[in-house]
């Protein structure tokens, strides 16, 4: 709520906002998210961090339009969200690639759903595969790729839509530590390159801070936004920043917020 | 290094081949021994030659029915054509209805108890009724084959269509895909491998269904031929027919395996590699 009032001044720059957003499941008996207020600025990277059941995935799915809020309202680019929309693209914990399609065809899927892909669309998909470092695997099938490579394809597919708001639901959560770190660095580079606004859900505190301009700390039962922490670390950020004093102060801040509630 | 690798590869190759050859030799040896024992048993009077004809007689019968009398071709043609037509019609009906029922929850709920009852009933039990209703001839034979062919594709298509991965569905929804697009680009391709498994079961069932129909009708087909030979106590020729069916069954199995590699290519390493390079070619050329 604090955040909402703070950024009212820069309202023109806000691309996603929520006002008193709440979501209950099972006929109101389970409160997944309570009274969430937020403004997300154009081009910013926001991490939602918290334990399971804190409503972080629910919040992401509410923004995506996949589910509807029980109360309150969410606006994207100034219009209320009432269903999936073209200016939002989403990526999940699992790569969810189609096994019968090559990497290139998987990346082209969103374009195909909007119409027939043109030569330019195909070139764009190839460029995106290059951007995620898979130019040599454009014609490979998912079963021929490792878990990390599959998520790279999903990342390219996420960008293929051209949407400027990217929703990432623990995209590298199922991968091993090394691959995840590597892909996080790549993600940071790519999101900056395409100048997108990103909302990133994770339960990993380090990852949340490392990637974000703002970390939204969420607590459970009921799920609510407990604190918004600004991350004023310089970019580009090397992996080594994670051992710095400033970084660890932020980690402590997040931990305290999670422990205090 | 490369040279060494190449040599060791060749070495491993020859080793594998010689191991395989030895295995094949063993199998052939066992088979020949068993056949010889059977032959010997028949000649020595340990086995009643009336019911257990000598292998040499069976081989002679093969020659008789295929070449000298050449009477088997007519029946073979009748059986195989019926099996193929019945299989195609029956399984198409199964796939179509399976998809329809899978997509429509209302129909599904209504049909479920009937499906359970029908599944518990041996389909072949209905065969005499079908003959009574449709009369002797091609129609009732086809109906029996279609009946035994229907269920596996029906159930498999139904379950393939129902069990769509929830995450993929969410992905398609987030991309604002229409119902038709979800069906064409997700549900159907995803169900192909399980539908193919159903088709394989159906084709095997079709052959059995054809035999039962021919046993009852006794006009033509391998089934009626077996019946005739058995009644005439010409067991060697009956066995030749049975082994013919063995070969057909084996060909069906292999053929369906090939078809599966072709249609559900992404399930197999070879299929993936083949399609991968094919897609690459078609992308580069035009």
Interface residues (C-beta under 8 A of the other chain):
Chain A: X64 X65 X66 X83 X84 X85 X86 X88 X89 X90 X92 X94 X96 X98 X99 X100 X102 X104 X105 X109 X110 X112 X113 X122 X138 X139 X140 X141 X143 X144 X161
Chain B: X165 X167 X168 X170 X171 X172 X173 X174 X175 X176 X177 X181 X185 X186 X189 X190 X192 X265 X266 X267 X272 X275 X276 X277 X279 X280 X283
